[in-house]
Amino acid sequence: MAIINQITPLGIIFIFLLLLAVSYAVIRYRQMDIRVVGRHIYLYTLIAIFIYFTFYLVAGLYLRFLGGIFTPASYLVGVFIAPIFVFLLNRFYRLVQYLANRYFFASLYSIQESINRLARELNYFSDIGRITDLTMGTIRQTFQLDRIGLIIFAEFEDKVNYRVKSYGFKNDLAAGTLVQNPALLDLLRRYRRMIVTAEFATKQLPVNFESDEVAARDLVLYLKGQAASAAIPLNSGQKLVGLILLGVKSSTDPFTKEELNQLETLAGPVGIAIDNALLYDRLNDFNRLLSARVDEQTVELRAKTVHLQKLLEMRSEFLDVASHQLRTPVSVILGTISMFREGSMSKLTTEQQSHFIESIYHKAKKLELIIRDILSASEMDTDKFTLTPDKLKSVPVAEVITEVLAGLRDKAASKDIELVFKPPTGQGPKVATSANYLEQALFNLVDNALNYTSAGQVDVCLAEDDGRVIIKVKDTGIGIPATDQSKVFDKFARGKNAVNLYTDGSGLGLFITKKIIEAHPDGRISFTSEDGRGSTFIINLPAA
């Protein structure tokens, strides 16, 4: 007995300390969710007190005014009192619950309100950025977390892409490693509860697959590697759309069961909102891609339409040339040859026969020039025609001019037109060009000058000024009317006065000349003309 008396005070102290330790553990580590239990005890106690006092109040009134509880009058009055009591009880319960949440369990109340508000607001957004910012901001502020991260999984064509947003965690959250583990993703897809790192290793998973144990261990290692205290899988139907990683509270308190329930409830709306936003983004991407493809096809179709229109115009122009410029020399050639064939030529004098033969020759040469112009115009009437550096060589311009004039002197003499060219001393200026193309351009200009000059002379001048070579072809011919000058370099363009004077022109010479000159690097061609007073065409090329 003495021994017991001696131990009792010490035992009391240990018992007291044990009670304190248990109480601290219960509150600190949410054993039995003591705060939730306390809240329910508080509510039910007040409700019991309300019912107790109401019962005795009604019973007292029955005894005093109705003679007892089980009298006919009391039964009749009870019919009216019962609904009033139910109404008052419901109002009292709401008041007590509000007071409990507002003043005694404010954290639980604010969490519930924040979660409910977030779930409502998610319905109004389709932008993935706003949804993630709103979700992460609300959860972090509500639970006072030091960090929070969100990984969004986008499954498309059997491939999982991901995007990461985090605050406080590592920027990438090692999401790539997570995505590369199909078993782990499958576990998250089927495990629809919030995962608490400290407890998850000991929980019994609600699935029976051989890989679950390995996947569970990998998941715990992953969460611990990221220093995450908990994770929330976000699902939409059977699809895993995201994973929220939570840090620790600033108070270092663990999550209560009530908080876990709230977060698990939130996972559904967030998962659906993210899935809808992903679908919306994919739809927008598809619309943009479709619009781009349509624009591309439209541009391509327009280009083909323009090309087809150009081909049709070329066909029409070719038929026009064939019907006018080609038909005339061919008719003359055929007519003359038929005379030889029929023997009519034998009746003519030798001089007359020579005249017809010369006529055939000139018409054949004209036919050759027209065909050459048509082929050249077809080659140059494309965006691809250009004189690339590999085609350019340093060419003495005076030699090209001399050669061109030599081939046209007979024609000039037949029309009694003087061809004038004063070559420079020495070799003269050079240009980087293709000799054949430059010769063709100069031939067209001098030949045109001869065709549309009835009398007088054609002057060809060559000069060099400030690093540029200038070639002028000046005639004393019919000139170009002001109304026709804007289309001088167009295909098949010929002024009325030109058609009246020279019927065999193809209308392609100046078009080809312009194409050739402008195909040179920084090549330019221009002209001055006055109706009835001749024309001057000017070629301007950089000196070699």
C-alpha positions in Angstrom: 0.0 0.0 0.0 2.9 2.3 0.8 4.5 1.5 -2.5 1.2 2.4 -4.4 1.0 5.7 -2.4 4.5 6.5 -3.4 4.0 5.7 -7.1 0.6 7.4 -7.5 1.8 11.0 -7.9 4.4 10.0 -10.5 1.8 7.9 -12.3 -0.6 10.7 -12.4 2.0 12.9 -14.0 2.8 10.2 -16.6 -0.9 9.7 -17.3 -1.3 13.4 -17.8 1.7 13.6 -20.1 0.3 10.6 -22.0 -3.0 12.3 -22.4 -1.3 15.4 -23.7 0.8 13.4 -26.2 -2.2 11.5 -27.5 -4.2 14.7 -27.7 -1.4 16.4 -29.7 -1.0 13.4 -32.0 -4.8 13.3 -32.6 -4.9 17.0 -33.4 -1.5 17.3 -35.1 -1.8 14.2 -37.3 -5.6 14.3 -37.7 -6.0 10.9 -36.0 -9.7 10.1 -36.0 -10.3 13.6 -37.6 -10.8 15.0 -34.2 -11.7 18.5 -35.5 -14.5 17.1 -37.6 -15.7 14.9 -34.7 -15.6 18.0 -32.5 -17.7 19.9 -35.0 -20.3 17.2 -35.2 -20.4 16.9 -31.4 -20.9 20.7 -31.1 -23.8 20.6 -33.7 -25.6 17.6 -32.3 -25.3 18.8 -28.7 -26.9 22.2 -29.5 -29.6 20.4 -31.5 -30.3 18.0 -28.6 -30.5 21.0 -26.2 -33.0 22.7 -28.6 -35.1 19.6 -28.8 -34.9 19.0 -25.1 -36.1 22.5 -24.1 -38.7 22.6 -26.8 -40.2 19.2 -25.6 -40.4 20.4 -22.0 -41.8 23.7 -23.0 -44.6 22.2 -25.1 -45.2 19.6 -22.4 -45.5 22.3 -19.7 -48.0 24.3 -21.9 -50.0 21.1 -22.5 -50.3 20.4 -18.8 -51.2 24.0 -17.8 -53.7 24.8 -20.6 -54.9 21.5 -22.0 -55.0 19.3 -18.9 -52.3 16.9 -20.0 -50.2 15.5 -22.9 -52.5 12.7 -24.0 -55.9 14.5 -24.1 -57.9 14.9 -27.3 -57.2 18.7 -27.3 -53.5 18.1 -27.1 -53.7 15.8 -30.1 -55.5 18.4 -32.1 -53.1 21.2 -31.1 -50.2 18.8 -31.9 -51.2 18.7 -35.5 -50.4 22.4 -35.8 -47.4 22.4 -33.4 -45.5 19.5 -35.2 -44.9 21.3 -38.6 -44.0 24.5 -36.7 -41.5 22.5 -34.7 -40.0 20.9 -37.8 -39.7 24.3 -39.4 -38.0 25.9 -36.3 -35.7 22.9 -35.9 -34.5 23.2 -39.5 -33.9 26.9 -39.2 -32.1 26.4 -35.8 -29.9 23.7 -37.4 -28.9 26.0 -40.2 -28.1 28.8 -37.8 -26.1 26.6 -35.6 -24.2 25.1 -38.6 -23.5 28.6 -39.9 -22.2 29.8 -36.6 -20.1 26.7 -36.2 -18.6 27.0 -39.7 -18.2 30.7 -39.5 -16.7 31.2 -36.0 -15.7 27.9 -34.6 -14.5 26.0 -37.7 -13.8 28.9 -40.0 -11.0 27.1 -42.0 -13.4 24.3 -42.9 -16.0 26.8 -43.9 -13.7 28.9 -46.0 -12.3 25.8 -47.8 -15.7 24.6 -48.7 -16.8 28.0 -50.0 -13.6 28.4 -52.0 -13.9 24.9 -53.5 -17.5 25.5 -54.4 -16.8 28.8 -55.9 -13.9 27.4 -58.0 -16.1 24.5 -59.3 -18.7 27.1 -60.4 -16.3 29.4 -62.1 -14.6 26.6 -64.0 -17.8 26.3 -66.1 -17.2 29.8 -67.6 -13.7 29.3 -69.1 -12.5 27.4 -72.1 -8.9 28.8 -72.1 -6.5 26.3 -70.7 -4.3 29.0 -69.3 -7.0 30.7 -67.3 -8.3 27.3 -66.0 -4.9 26.3 -64.7 -4.1 29.7 -63.2 -7.5 29.8 -61.4 -7.2 26.2 -60.1 -3.7 26.5 -58.9 -4.2 30.0 -57.4 -7.4 29.0 -55.5 -5.9 25.8 -54.1 -2.6 27.4 -53.1 -4.3 30.3 -51.4 -7.1 28.3 -49.7 -4.7 25.7 -48.2 -1.8 28.2 -47.7 0.6 25.9 -49.7 4.3 26.7 -50.2 4.2 25.3 -53.7 1.9 23.7 -56.2 2.3 22.2 -59.7 0.1 21.0 -62.5 0.9 18.5 -65.2 -1.5 18.3 -68.1 -1.6 15.2 -70.2 -2.9 15.4 -73.8 -3.4 12.0 -75.4 -3.6 12.2 -79.2 -3.1 9.4 -81.7 -1.7 7.0 -79.1 0.9 9.5 -78.0 0.9 11.4 -74.7 2.1 15.0 -74.8 2.3 17.1 -71.7 2.7 20.7 -70.5 3.8 21.8 -67.0 2.9 24.7 -64.8 4.3 25.1 -61.4 4.9 27.4 -58.5 7.7 26.6 -56.1 8.5 23.2 -57.7 11.1 22.4 -60.3 10.0 23.9 -63.6 9.6 20.6 -65.4 8.4 18.4 -62.4 10.2 15.5 -64.2 7.1 15.2 -66.3 9.0 13.5 -69.1 9.9 10.6 -66.8 6.3 10.3 -65.7 5.0 10.2 -69.2 7.5 7.5 -70.2 6.1 5.1 -67.6 2.8 3.7 -69.0 2.1 1.5 -65.9 2.3 4.6 -63.7 0.0 6.6 -65.9 -2.4 3.7 -66.0 -2.3 3.5 -62.2 -3.1 7.3 -61.9 -5.9 6.8 -64.5 -7.6 4.1 -62.4 -6.8 5.4 -58.9 -9.3 8.3 -58.6 -8.5 9.3 -55.0 -6.2 11.9 -53.7 -2.7 10.4 -53.0 -1.0 11.4 -49.7 2.7 10.6 -49.9 3.0 9.6 -46.3 0.1 7.1 -46.5 0.1 5.9 -50.0 2.7 3.2 -49.6 0.6 1.5 -47.0 -2.8 1.8 -48.7 -4.4 -1.2 -50.3 -5.0 -0.3 -54.0 -8.6 -0.9 -55.3 -7.2 -2.8 -58.3 -5.7 -6.3 -58.8 -3.0 -6.2 -61.4 0.5 -7.6 -61.0 2.1 -4.3 -62.0 0.2 -2.2 -59.4 2.7 -2.8 -56.6 5.6 -1.7 -58.8 3.7 1.2 -60.2 2.7 2.3 -56.7 6.3 2.2 -55.5 7.4 4.2 -58.6 4.6 6.8 -57.9 5.7 7.2 -54.3 9.3 7.6 -55.3 8.3 10.1 -57.9 6.3 12.2 -55.4 9.0 12.1 -52.8 11.6 13.0 -55.5 9.5 16.1 -56.2 9.1 16.8 -52.4 5.3 16.7 -52.9 3.1 15.9 -49.9 0.1 14.9 -52.0 -1.2 14.5 -55.5 -4.6 14.7 -57.1 -5.2 12.7 -60.3 -7.5 14.6 -62.7 -9.7 12.4 -64.8 -12.4 13.1 -67.4 -14.4 9.9 -67.9 -11.8 7.1 -68.4 -9.1 9.6 -69.5 -6.3 11.0 -67.4 -6.0 14.7 -68.2 -3.8 16.0 -65.4 -2.0 15.6 -62.1 -1.9 18.3 -59.4 1.1 18.1 -57.0 0.8 19.8 -53.6 3.5 21.0 -51.4 3.1 21.5 -47.6 1.0 24.0 -45.7 2.7 27.0 -44.3 1.5 25.8 -40.9 3.1 22.4 -41.6 -0.3 20.8 -40.6 -1.3 17.7 -42.6 -4.4 17.6 -44.7 -7.6 16.6 -42.7 -10.0 14.1 -44.0 -12.5 16.9 -44.7 -9.9 18.7 -46.8 -9.1 15.5 -48.7 -12.8 15.0 -49.4 -13.0 18.6 -50.7 -10.0 18.2 -52.9 -11.2 14.9 -54.3 -14.6 16.5 -55.0 -12.8 19.3 -56.9 -10.8 16.8 -59.0 -13.8 16.0 -61.2 -14.8 19.5 -62.3 -11.2 20.5 -62.8 -10.5 17.4 -64.9 -13.6 17.9 -67.1 -12.8 21.7 -67.5 -9.2 20.9 -68.6 -10.4 18.1 -71.0 -12.9 20.5 -72.5 -10.2 23.2 -72.9 -7.9 20.7 -74.6 -10.6 19.7 -77.0 -11.4 23.4 -77.6 -7.7 24.1 -78.3 -7.5 21.1 -80.6 -10.6 22.3 -82.4 -9.1 25.7 -82.8 -5.8 24.2 -84.1 -7.8 22.1 -86.5 -9.7 25.2 -87.7 -6.5 27.1 -88.1 -4.9 24.2 -90.0 -8.0 23.8 -92.1 -8.1 27.6 -92.8 -4.4 27.5 -93.7 -4.9 24.6 -96.0 -7.9 26.2 -97.6 -5.9 29.4 -98.1 -3.0 27.4 -99.6 -5.4 25.6 -101.9 -7.1 28.9 -102.8 -3.8 30.5 -103.6 -2.7 27.5 -105.6 -6.1 27.4 -107.4 -5.8 31.1 -108.2 -2.3 30.7 -109.5 -3.5 27.8 -111.7 -6.4 29.9 -112.8 -4.1 32.8 -113.7 -1.8 30.4 -115.5 -4.7 28.9 -117.3 -6.0 32.3 -118.2 -2.5 33.2 -119.5 -2.4 30.1 -121.6 -5.8 30.9 -123.0 -4.6 34.4 -123.8 -1.4 33.1 -125.4 -3.5 30.6 -127.4 -5.8 33.5 -128.5 -2.8 35.7 -129.3 -1.1 32.9 -131.2 -4.2 32.3 -133.2 -4.4 36.0 -134.0 -0.8 36.0 -135.1 -1.2 32.9 -137.1 -4.3 34.3 -138.8 -2.6 37.6 -139.7 1.2 37.6 -139.6 1.7 33.9 -140.6 -1.0 33.6 -143.2 0.2 36.4 -145.4 3.8 35.1 -146.0 2.6 31.5 -146.3 0.0 32.6 -148.9 2.6 34.4 -150.9 5.0 31.5 -150.7 2.3 28.9 -151.7 1.0 31.1 -154.5 4.4 31.6 -156.0 5.4 27.9 -155.7 2.0 26.9 -157.3 3.0 29.0 -160.3 6.2 27.1 -160.6 4.4 23.9 -160.2 1.8 24.7 -162.9 4.5 25.9 -165.3 3.3 29.5 -165.4 6.7 30.8 -164.4 8.3 29.5 -167.6 6.2 32.0 -169.5 7.8 34.9 -167.6 11.1 36.6 -168.3 14.1 35.8 -166.3 13.9 39.1 -164.5 10.3 38.5 -163.5 11.1 35.0 -162.3 14.0 36.4 -160.2 11.6 38.9 -158.6 9.2 36.1 -157.6 12.0 34.1 -156.2 13.3 37.1 -154.2 9.8 37.6 -152.9 9.6 34.0 -151.8 12.9 34.4 -150.0 11.9 37.5 -148.2 8.5 36.1 -147.1 10.3 32.9 -145.9 12.8 35.0 -143.9 9.9 37.0 -142.5 8.1 33.8 -141.6 11.3 32.6 -139.8 11.5 35.9 -137.8 7.9 35.6 -136.8 8.3 32.0 -135.6 11.5 33.1 -133.8 9.6 35.9 -132.0 6.8 33.6 -131.1 9.2 31.0 -129.6 11.2 33.7 -127.8 8.0 35.3 -126.4 6.8 31.9 -125.1 10.2 31.4 -123.4 10.2 34.9 -121.8 6.6 35.1 -120.8 7.3 33.4 -117.5 8.7 34.4 -114.2 11.5 31.9 -114.5 13.2 33.7 -117.4 16.3 35.5 -116.1 20.0 35.8 -117.1 21.8 34.1 -114.3 25.5 34.9 -113.6 26.6 31.7 -115.3 25.0 32.9 -118.6 26.7 36.3 -118.5 30.1 37.1 -120.1 31.9 40.3 -120.7 31.0 41.3 -124.2 32.3 44.3 -126.3 29.0 46.1 -127.2 30.4 47.8 -130.3 31.1 44.4 -131.9 27.5 43.2 -131.3 26.1 46.5 -132.8 28.4 46.2 -135.8 27.2 42.6 -136.4 23.6 43.5 -136.1 23.9 46.4 -138.5 25.8 44.3 -141.0 22.8 41.9 -141.2 20.4 44.8 -141.8 22.3 47.0 -144.3 20.7 45.4 -147.3 17.2 46.0 -145.9 18.2 49.6 -145.2 19.6 50.0 -148.7 16.4 48.6 -150.2 14.4 51.4 -148.5 17.0 54.0 -149.1 17.6 54.5 -145.4 21.0 55.4 -144.0 22.3 53.3 -141.1 24.6 55.4 -139.0 26.9 54.1 -136.3 30.2 55.6 -135.1 32.1 52.9 -133.2 34.3 54.2 -130.3 38.1 54.1 -130.6 39.6 50.9 -129.3 37.4 48.1 -128.1 34.9 50.3 -126.4 32.7 49.6 -123.3 31.8 46.1 -122.3 28.7 44.7 -120.5 28.1 41.4 -118.7 25.5 39.8 -121.0 24.6 36.9 -123.3 25.8 37.9 -126.7 23.0 36.1 -128.4 20.3 37.7 -126.3 21.8 41.2 -126.6 22.1 40.8 -130.4 18.4 39.7 -130.6 17.3 42.8 -128.6 19.4 45.2 -130.7 18.2 43.5 -133.9 14.6 44.0 -132.9 15.1 47.7 -132.2 17.0 48.5 -135.4 14.7 46.3 -137.5 11.6 48.1 -136.0 13.3 51.4 -136.8 13.8 50.4 -140.4 10.2 48.9 -140.7 8.5 52.1 -139.5 10.8 54.7 -141.3 9.9 55.6 -144.9 12.8 57.9 -145.5 15.7 59.4 -143.6 18.1 57.6 -141.3 18.5 55.3 -138.3 21.3 56.3 -135.8 22.8 53.9 -133.3 24.8 55.6 -130.6 27.0 54.0 -127.9 28.3 55.8 -124.8 29.5 55.1 -121.3 28.5 57.3 -118.4 29.2 56.8 -114.7 29.8 53.1 -114.9 26.8 52.4 -117.2 26.6 51.6 -120.9 24.0 53.5 -122.9 22.8 52.4 -126.3 20.4 54.6 -128.3 18.5 53.6 -131.5 17.0 56.7 -133.1 14.9 56.9 -136.2 13.1 59.5 -138.3 10.0 57.3 -138.8 6.3 57.6 -138.0 6.7 57.7 -134.2 4.3 56.4 -131.7 1.0 58.2 -130.9 0.6 59.3 -127.3 -2.5 57.0 -126.9 -0.4 53.9 -127.8 2.8 54.7 -125.8 1.6 53.0 -122.5 1.4 49.6 -124.2 4.4 49.8 -126.5 6.1 46.9 -124.7 3.0 44.7 -124.4 2.7 41.5 -126.4 1.2 41.9 -129.9 0.8 45.6 -129.3 0.9 47.7 -132.5 -0.3 51.2 -133.1 -2.7 52.0 -135.9 -0.2 53.9 -137.8 2.3 51.0 -137.5 -0.3 48.5 -138.9 -1.1 50.7 -141.8 2.6 51.2 -142.7 3.9 47.7 -142.1 1.4 44.8 -142.2 3.7 41.9 -141.5 4.8 42.9 -138.0 4.3 40.4 -135.2 3.9 42.9 -132.3 6.4 40.8 -130.3 9.8 42.6 -131.0 9.6 45.2 -128.3 8.1 42.8 -125.8 11.0 40.4 -126.3 13.5 43.3 -126.2 12.2 44.6 -122.8 12.3 41.0 -121.3 15.9 40.5 -122.4 17.2 43.9 -121.1 15.3 43.7 -117.8 16.6 40.1 -117.3 20.1 41.6 -116.9 21.0 42.7 -113.4 19.8 46.3 -113.1 19.0 46.5 -116.8 16.6 49.2 -118.0 15.0 50.2 -121.3 13.0 53.3 -122.1 11.9 55.4 -125.1 10.9 58.8 -126.2 8.6 59.3 -129.3 6.4 61.8 -131.0 3.8 61.0 -133.5 5.1 61.7 -137.0 8.6 62.7 -135.8 10.4 59.5 -135.0 11.3 57.5 -131.9 14.4 56.9 -129.7 14.8 53.7 -127.7 17.4 53.7 -125.0 19.1 50.6 -123.4 20.9 51.2 -120.1 23.1 48.4 -118.7 25.8 48.4 -116.0 29.3 48.3 -117.5 31.2 45.0 -117.0 
